[in-house]
Amino acid sequence: MKTCVKSSITWVDARLNLFESKPEGLINMMLDYGLRDSWQILDKYLKKRAEQWELLYITQSHLSWKTSNQLG
């Protein structure tokens, strides 16, 4: 699994939902601690990036609305 995680394309996350409905379930407990830590780090990073993109999107749409309002 560590080998797969190092790949830039394959991310072996999928939260193991096919096997266990709870992330802290038995299968997740069998995983390496480093792998679980890498999931948490990735989750934090993606959440931060998503918030930045969301703010960027809101700002751009507000500026677009303001510009089109002035043109009208």
Gaussian input, Z-matrix of N, CA and C with variables (Angstrom, degrees):
# hf/3-21g

backbone

0 1
 N
 C     1     B1
 C     2     B2     1     A1
 N     3     B3     2     A2     1     D1
 C     4     B4     3     A3     2     D2
 C     5     B5     4     A4     3     D3
 N     6     B6     5     A5     4     D4
 C     7     B7     6     A6     5     D5
 C     8     B8     7     A7     6     D6
 N     9     B9     8     A8     7     D7
 C    10    B10     9     A9     8     D8
 C    11    B11    10    A10     9     D9
 N    12    B12    11    A11    10    D10
 C    13    B13    12    A12    11    D11
 C    14    B14    13    A13    12    D12
 N    15    B15    14    A14    13    D13
 C    16    B16    15    A15    14    D14
 C    17    B17    16    A16    15    D15
 N    18    B18    17    A17    16    D16
 C    19    B19    18    A18    17    D17
 C    20    B20    19    A19    18    D18
 N    21    B21    20    A20    19    D19
 C    22    B22    21    A21    20    D20
 C    23    B23    22    A22    21    D21
 N    24    B24    23    A23    22    D22
 C    25    B25    24    A24    23    D23
 C    26    B26    25    A25    24    D24
 N    27    B27    26    A26    25    D25
 C    28    B28    27    A27    26    D26
 C    29    B29    28    A28    27    D27
 N    30    B30    29    A29    28    D28
 C    31    B31    30    A30    29    D29
 C    32    B32    31    A31    30    D30
 N    33    B33    32    A32    31    D31
 C    34    B34    33    A33    32    D32
 C    35    B35    34    A34    33    D33
 N    36    B36    35    A35    34    D34
 C    37    B37    36    A36    35    D35
 C    38    B38    37    A37    36    D36
 N    39    B39    38    A38    37    D37
 C    40    B40    39    A39    38    D38
 C    41    B41    40    A40    39    D39
 N    42    B42    41    A41    40    D40
 C    43    B43    42    A42    41    D41
 C    44    B44    43    A43    42    D42
 N    45    B45    44    A44    43    D43
 C    46    B46    45    A45    44    D44
 C    47    B47    46    A46    45    D45
 N    48    B48    47    A47    46    D46
 C    49    B49    48    A48    47    D47
 C    50    B50    49    A49    48    D48
 N    51    B51    50    A50    49    D49
 C    52    B52    51    A51    50    D50
 C    53    B53    52    A52    51    D51
 N    54    B54    53    A53    52    D52
 C    55    B55    54    A54    53    D53
 C    56    B56    55    A55    54    D54
 N    57    B57    56    A56    55    D55
 C    58    B58    57    A57    56    D56
 C    59    B59    58    A58    57    D57
 N    60    B60    59    A59    58    D58
 C    61    B61    60    A60    59    D59
 C    62    B62    61    A61    60    D60
 N    63    B63    62    A62    61    D61
 C    64    B64    63    A63    62    D62
 C    65    B65    64    A64    63    D63
 N    66    B66    65    A65    64    D64
 C    67    B67    66    A66    65    D65
 C    68    B68    67    A67    66    D66
 N    69    B69    68    A68    67    D67
 C    70    B70    69    A69    68    D68
 C    71    B71    70    A70    69    D69
 N    72    B72    71    A71    70    D70
 C    73    B73    72    A72    71    D71
 C    74    B74    73    A73    72    D72
 N    75    B75    74    A74    73    D73
 C    76    B76    75    A75    74    D74
 C    77    B77    76    A76    75    D75
 N    78    B78    77    A77    76    D76
 C    79    B79    78    A78    77    D77
 C    80    B80    79    A79    78    D78
 N    81    B81    80    A80    79    D79
 C    82    B82    81    A81    80    D80
 C    83    B83    82    A82    81    D81
 N    84    B84    83    A83    82    D82
 C    85    B85    84    A84    83    D83
 C    86    B86    85    A85    84    D84
 N    87    B87    86    A86    85    D85
 C    88    B88    87    A87    86    D86
 C    89    B89    88    A88    87    D87
 N    90    B90    89    A89    88    D88
 C    91    B91    90    A90    89    D89
 C    92    B92    91    A91    90    D90
 N    93    B93    92    A92    91    D91
 C    94    B94    93    A93    92    D92
 C    95    B95    94    A94    93    D93
 N    96    B96    95    A95    94    D94
 C    97    B97    96    A96    95    D95
 C    98    B98    97    A97    96    D96
 N    99    B99    98    A98    97    D97
 C   100   B100    99    A99    98    D98
 C   101   B101   100   A100    99    D99
 N   102   B102   101   A101   100   D100
 C   103   B103   102   A102   101   D101
 C   104   B104   103   A103   102   D102
 N   105   B105   104   A104   103   D103
 C   106   B106   105   A105   104   D104
 C   107   B107   106   A106   105   D105
 N   108   B108   107   A107   106   D106
 C   109   B109   108   A108   107   D107
 C   110   B110   109   A109   108   D108
 N   111   B111   110   A110   109   D109
 C   112   B112   111   A111   110   D110
 C   113   B113   112   A112   111   D111
 N   114   B114   113   A113   112   D112
 C   115   B115   114   A114   113   D113
 C   116   B116   115   A115   114   D114
 N   117   B117   116   A116   115   D115
 C   118   B118   117   A117   116   D116
 C   119   B119   118   A118   117   D117
 N   120   B120   119   A119   118   D118
 C   121   B121   120   A120   119   D119
 C   122   B122   121   A121   120   D120
 N   123   B123   122   A122   121   D121
 C   124   B124   123   A123   122   D122
 C   125   B125   124   A124   123   D123
 N   126   B126   125   A125   124   D124
 C   127   B127   126   A126   125   D125
 C   128   B128   127   A127   126   D126
 N   129   B129   128   A128   127   D127
 C   130   B130   129   A129   128   D128
 C   131   B131   130   A130   129   D129
 N   132   B132   131   A131   130   D130
 C   133   B133   132   A132   131   D131
 C   134   B134   133   A133   132   D132
 N   135   B135   134   A134   133   D133
 C   136   B136   135   A135   134   D134
 C   137   B137   136   A136   135   D135
 N   138   B138   137   A137   136   D136
 C   139   B139   138   A138   137   D137
 C   140   B140   139   A139   138   D138
 N   141   B141   140   A140   139   D139
 C   142   B142   141   A141   140   D140
 C   143   B143   142   A142   141   D141
 N   144   B144   143   A143   142   D142
 C   145   B145   144   A144   143   D143
 C   146   B146   145   A145   144   D144
 N   147   B147   146   A146   145   D145
 C   148   B148   147   A147   146   D146
 C   149   B149   148   A148   147   D147
 N   150   B150   149   A149   148   D148
 C   151   B151   150   A150   149   D149
 C   152   B152   151   A151   150   D150
 N   153   B153   152   A152   151   D151
 C   154   B154   153   A153   152   D152
 C   155   B155   154   A154   153   D153
 N   156   B156   155   A155   154   D154
 C   157   B157   156   A156   155   D155
 C   158   B158   157   A157   156   D156
 N   159   B159   158   A158   157   D157
 C   160   B160   159   A159   158   D158
 C   161   B161   160   A160   159   D159
 N   162   B162   161   A161   160   D160
 C   163   B163   162   A162   161   D161
 C   164   B164   163   A163   162   D162
 N   165   B165   164   A164   163   D163
 C   166   B166   165   A165   164   D164
 C   167   B167   166   A166   165   D165
 N   168   B168   167   A167   166   D166
 C   169   B169   168   A168   167   D167
 C   170   B170   169   A169   168   D168
 N   171   B171   170   A170   169   D169
 C   172   B172   171   A171   170   D170
 C   173   B173   172   A172   171   D171
 N   174   B174   173   A173   172   D172
 C   175   B175   174   A174   173   D173
 C   176   B176   175   A175   174   D174
 N   177   B177   176   A176   175   D175
 C   178   B178   177   A177   176   D176
 C   179   B179   178   A178   177   D177
 N   180   B180   179   A179   178   D178
 C   181   B181   180   A180   179   D179
 C   182   B182   181   A181   180   D180
 N   183   B183   182   A182   181   D181
 C   184   B184   183   A183   182   D182
 C   185   B185   184   A184   183   D183
 N   186   B186   185   A185   184   D184
 C   187   B187   186   A186   185   D185
 C   188   B188   187   A187   186   D186
 N   189   B189   188   A188   187   D187
 C   190   B190   189   A189   188   D188
 C   191   B191   190   A190   189   D189
 N   192   B192   191   A191   190   D190
 C   193   B193   192   A192   191   D191
 C   194   B194   193   A193   192   D192
 N   195   B195   194   A194   193   D193
 C   196   B196   195   A195   194   D194
 C   197   B197   196   A196   195   D195
 N   198   B198   197   A197   196   D196
 C   199   B199   198   A198   197   D197
 C   200   B200   199   A199   198   D198
 N   201   B201   200   A200   199   D199
 C   202   B202   201   A201   200   D200
 C   203   B203   202   A202   201   D201
 N   204   B204   203   A203   202   D202
 C   205   B205   204   A204   203   D203
 C   206   B206   205   A205   204   D204
 N   207   B207   206   A206   205   D205
 C   208   B208   207   A207   206   D206
 C   209   B209   208   A208   207   D207
 N   210   B210   209   A209   208   D208
 C   211   B211   210   A210   209   D209
 C   212   B212   211   A211   210   D210
 N   213   B213   212   A212   211   D211
 C   214   B214   213   A213   212   D212
 C   215   B215   214   A214   213   D213

   B1=1.4520
   B2=1.5167
   B3=1.3113
   B4=1.4592
   B5=1.5216
   B6=1.3235
   B7=1.4570
   B8=1.5245
   B9=1.3157
   B10=1.4662
   B11=1.5147
   B12=1.3042
   B13=1.4562
   B14=1.5177
   B15=1.3315
   B16=1.4571
   B17=1.5222
   B18=1.3039
   B19=1.4536
   B20=1.5162
   B21=1.3118
   B22=1.4628
   B23=1.5210
   B24=1.3227
   B25=1.4573
   B26=1.5239
   B27=1.3058
   B28=1.4572
   B29=1.5201
   B30=1.3096
   B31=1.4625
   B32=1.5151
   B33=1.3115
   B34=1.4555
   B35=1.5209
   B36=1.3092
   B37=1.4544
   B38=1.5155
   B39=1.2890
   B40=1.4612
   B41=1.5171
   B42=1.3177
   B43=1.4663
   B44=1.5224
   B45=1.3313
   B46=1.4627
   B47=1.5245
   B48=1.3288
   B49=1.4628
   B50=1.5244
   B51=1.3149
   B52=1.4628
   B53=1.5218
   B54=1.3242
   B55=1.4619
   B56=1.5208
   B57=1.3143
   B58=1.4659
   B59=1.5226
   B60=1.3213
   B61=1.4589
   B62=1.5253
   B63=1.3288
   B64=1.4632
   B65=1.5247
   B66=1.3429
   B67=1.4674
   B68=1.5198
   B69=1.3280
   B70=1.4670
   B71=1.5271
   B72=1.3212
   B73=1.4621
   B74=1.5213
   B75=1.3201
   B76=1.4630
   B77=1.5223
   B78=1.3120
   B79=1.4666
   B80=1.5178
   B81=1.3175
   B82=1.4638
   B83=1.5232
   B84=1.3385
   B85=1.4574
   B86=1.5245
   B87=1.3178
   B88=1.4512
   B89=1.5293
   B90=1.3112
   B91=1.4612
   B92=1.5206
   B93=1.2844
   B94=1.4568
   B95=1.5326
   B96=1.3285
   B97=1.4648
   B98=1.5208
   B99=1.3299
   B100=1.4614
   B101=1.5103
   B102=1.3243
   B103=1.4577
   B104=1.5187
   B105=1.3356
   B106=1.4663
   B107=1.5199
   B108=1.3366
   B109=1.4636
   B110=1.5198
   B111=1.3219
   B112=1.4615
   B113=1.5227
   B114=1.3335
   B115=1.4617
   B116=1.5216
   B117=1.3317
   B118=1.4585
   B119=1.5205
   B120=1.3181
   B121=1.4605
   B122=1.5228
   B123=1.3288
   B124=1.4632
   B125=1.5236
   B126=1.3350
   B127=1.4604
   B128=1.5215
   B129=1.3320
   B130=1.4645
   B131=1.5187
   B132=1.3289
   B133=1.4569
   B134=1.5304
   B135=1.3437
   B136=1.4612
   B137=1.5223
   B138=1.3270
   B139=1.4628
   B140=1.5211
   B141=1.3253
   B142=1.4583
   B143=1.5249
   B144=1.3415
   B145=1.4675
   B146=1.5270
   B147=1.3258
   B148=1.4633
   B149=1.5200
   B150=1.3427
   B151=1.4578
   B152=1.5197
   B153=1.3318
   B154=1.4589
   B155=1.5239
   B156=1.3280
   B157=1.4577
   B158=1.5207
   B159=1.3170
   B160=1.4586
   B161=1.5218
   B162=1.3297
   B163=1.4605
   B164=1.5194
   B165=1.3261
   B166=1.4518
   B167=1.5224
   B168=1.3182
   B169=1.4607
   B170=1.5262
   B171=1.3296
   B172=1.4637
   B173=1.5247
   B174=1.3177
   B175=1.4562
   B176=1.5173
   B177=1.3161
   B178=1.4553
   B179=1.5202
   B180=1.3189
   B181=1.4524
   B182=1.5184
   B183=1.3251
   B184=1.4558
   B185=1.5273
   B186=1.3379
   B187=1.4599
   B188=1.5291
   B189=1.3161
   B190=1.4669
   B191=1.5195
   B192=1.3274
   B193=1.4624
   B194=1.5223
   B195=1.3280
   B196=1.4609
   B197=1.5321
   B198=1.3301
   B199=1.4601
   B200=1.5193
   B201=1.3241
   B202=1.4673
   B203=1.5209
   B204=1.3186
   B205=1.4555
   B206=1.5254
   B207=1.3344
   B208=1.4592
   B209=1.5284
   B210=1.3338
   B211=1.4610
   B212=1.5232
   B213=1.3281
   B214=1.4639
   B215=1.4869
   A1=110.89
   A2=117.37
   A3=119.41
   A4=110.58
   A5=116.13
   A6=119.88
   A7=110.36
   A8=116.90
   A9=120.34
   A10=111.43
   A11=117.80
   A12=121.34
   A13=110.95
   A14=117.41
   A15=120.00
   A16=111.64
   A17=117.96
   A18=121.51
   A19=109.96
   A20=116.61
   A21=119.84
   A22=111.82
   A23=117.71
   A24=120.27
   A25=111.69
   A26=117.90
   A27=121.35
   A28=110.32
   A29=116.90
   A30=121.04
   A31=106.94
   A32=116.21
   A33=121.41
   A34=111.35
   A35=115.69
   A36=119.12
   A37=108.42
   A38=118.02
   A39=125.30
   A40=112.47
   A41=116.61
   A42=123.76
   A43=112.76
   A44=116.52
   A45=121.48
   A46=111.80
   A47=116.35
   A48=120.56
   A49=112.87
   A50=116.83
   A51=118.75
   A52=111.51
   A53=115.64
   A54=119.90
   A55=113.02
   A56=116.07
   A57=119.82
   A58=108.17
   A59=117.46
   A60=120.12
   A61=112.59
   A62=117.50
   A63=120.37
   A64=109.27
   A65=118.05
   A66=120.06
   A67=112.94
   A68=117.12
   A69=119.59
   A70=111.35
   A71=116.38
   A72=120.79
   A73=113.19
   A74=114.38
   A75=121.42
   A76=112.67
   A77=117.89
   A78=119.87
   A79=110.52
   A80=117.03
   A81=119.88
   A82=110.96
   A83=117.09
   A84=120.39
   A85=110.81
   A86=116.83
   A87=120.72
   A88=111.87
   A89=117.52
   A90=120.70
   A91=111.42
   A92=114.58
   A93=122.28
   A94=109.93
   A95=117.08
   A96=120.72
   A97=111.40
   A98=116.87
   A99=120.52
   A100=112.43
   A101=116.29
   A102=120.46
   A103=110.72
   A104=116.51
   A105=119.07
   A106=111.00
   A107=116.80
   A108=120.15
   A109=110.69
   A110=116.92
   A111=119.61
   A112=110.65
   A113=117.91
   A114=120.38
   A115=110.23
   A116=116.34
   A117=120.03
   A118=110.91
   A119=116.90
   A120=120.54
   A121=110.08
   A122=116.56
   A123=120.06
   A124=110.87
   A125=117.38
   A126=120.99
   A127=111.31
   A128=116.59
   A129=120.37
   A130=110.92
   A131=116.52
   A132=121.38
   A133=110.74
   A134=116.44
   A135=119.98
   A136=111.50
   A137=116.83
   A138=119.82
   A139=110.11
   A140=116.60
   A141=121.29
   A142=110.58
   A143=116.58
   A144=120.98
   A145=110.31
   A146=117.44
   A147=120.78
   A148=110.32
   A149=116.75
   A150=120.10
   A151=110.56
   A152=117.53
   A153=120.55
   A154=110.68
   A155=117.49
   A156=120.49
   A157=110.82
   A158=116.50
   A159=120.19
   A160=110.03
   A161=116.55
   A162=119.88
   A163=110.75
   A164=116.88
   A165=121.31
   A166=110.39
   A167=116.90
   A168=121.82
   A169=110.59
   A170=117.31
   A171=121.27
   A172=110.18
   A173=117.14
   A174=120.97
   A175=110.51
   A176=117.23
   A177=120.22
   A178=111.10
   A179=118.43
   A180=119.01
   A181=111.01
   A182=117.25
   A183=119.77
   A184=110.09
   A185=116.81
   A186=120.52
   A187=111.06
   A188=117.52
   A189=121.10
   A190=110.44
   A191=115.93
   A192=119.86
   A193=110.28
   A194=116.56
   A195=121.84
   A196=110.35
   A197=116.77
   A198=121.31
   A199=110.82
   A200=117.53
   A201=119.81
   A202=110.75
   A203=117.17
   A204=121.32
   A205=110.15
   A206=116.50
   A207=120.67
   A208=110.85
   A209=116.68
   A210=120.15
   A211=110.96
   A212=116.76
   A213=121.39
   A214=110.03
   D1=-38.10
   D2=179.01
   D3=-60.97
   D4=-37.51
   D5=179.34
   D6=-63.37
   D7=-41.14
   D8=179.09
   D9=-65.87
   D10=-40.32
   D11=-177.56
   D12=-65.19
   D13=-32.19
   D14=179.32
   D15=-68.55
   D16=-18.76
   D17=179.50
   D18=-69.85
   D19=143.68
   D20=-179.28
   D21=-77.76
   D22=-17.31
   D23=-177.16
   D24=-98.90
   D25=-48.34
   D26=-175.62
   D27=-86.64
   D28=121.15
   D29=175.81
   D30=-118.33
   D31=109.20
   D32=-169.69
   D33=-82.70
   D34=42.61
   D35=-178.66
   D36=-83.74
   D37=-89.76
   D38=179.65
   D39=54.22
   D40=4.99
   D41=175.64
   D42=54.72
   D43=12.67
   D44=178.35
   D45=55.26
   D46=30.49
   D47=-177.29
   D48=-64.79
   D49=-24.30
   D50=178.89
   D51=-68.09
   D52=-26.18
   D53=-175.02
   D54=-108.08
   D55=-31.23
   D56=-171.77
   D57=-147.39
   D58=128.58
   D59=-176.98
   D60=-75.86
   D61=-23.84
   D62=-179.62
   D63=-103.70
   D64=131.87
   D65=179.82
   D66=-60.21
   D67=-27.91
   D68=-179.01
   D69=-92.73
   D70=19.64
   D71=-178.15
   D72=-71.73
   D73=-176.43
   D74=-173.95
   D75=-58.16
   D76=-44.37
   D77=-177.99
   D78=-65.29
   D79=-40.33
   D80=178.71
   D81=-64.26
   D82=-33.50
   D83=178.96
   D84=-66.93
   D85=-26.48
   D86=-179.62
   D87=-76.50
   D88=-14.91
   D89=-177.32
   D90=-76.59
   D91=157.68
   D92=178.18
   D93=-64.61
   D94=140.38
   D95=179.75
   D96=-59.83
   D97=-37.89
   D98=179.41
   D99=-61.36
   D100=-36.50
   D101=178.95
   D102=-68.18
   D103=-42.45
   D104=177.44
   D105=-64.16
   D106=-39.39
   D107=176.81
   D108=-61.98
   D109=-40.09
   D110=-179.81
   D111=-65.04
   D112=-34.48
   D113=175.44
   D114=-63.06
   D115=-46.02
   D116=-178.71
   D117=-63.02
   D118=-40.73
   D119=178.30
   D120=-63.82
   D121=-43.67
   D122=178.77
   D123=-62.83
   D124=-43.65
   D125=179.02
   D126=-58.44
   D127=-45.26
   D128=179.69
   D129=-63.36
   D130=-41.92
   D131=-179.22
   D132=-64.24
   D133=-46.59
   D134=-178.68
   D135=-65.92
   D136=-37.59
   D137=178.29
   D138=-63.72
   D139=-43.44
   D140=179.07
   D141=-62.65
   D142=-45.16
   D143=-179.97
   D144=-65.01
   D145=-39.75
   D146=-179.33
   D147=-63.48
   D148=-41.26
   D149=178.61
   D150=-64.52
   D151=-38.95
   D152=178.74
   D153=-64.86
   D154=-43.26
   D155=178.95
   D156=-66.18
   D157=-37.14
   D158=179.57
   D159=-63.93
   D160=-44.62
   D161=178.18
   D162=-63.29
   D163=-40.70
   D164=178.55
   D165=-62.20
   D166=-42.54
   D167=-179.51
   D168=-64.12
   D169=-45.50
   D170=179.96
   D171=-62.79
   D172=-44.04
   D173=-179.81
   D174=-62.76
   D175=-45.70
   D176=-178.72
   D177=-65.08
   D178=-41.46
   D179=-179.64
   D180=-68.04
   D181=-34.12
   D182=177.25
   D183=-66.09
   D184=-43.34
   D185=178.29
   D186=-64.54
   D187=-39.08
   D188=177.94
   D189=-63.15
   D190=-44.14
   D191=179.39
   D192=-62.27
   D193=-43.34
   D194=-179.22
   D195=-63.09
   D196=-43.50
   D197=-179.98
   D198=-64.99
   D199=-46.04
   D200=-179.25
   D201=-67.38
   D202=-31.20
   D203=177.58
   D204=-66.37
   D205=-40.40
   D206=179.18
   D207=-68.64
   D208=-37.40
   D209=179.28
   D210=-67.14
   D211=-33.76
   D212=-178.73
   D213=-75.00

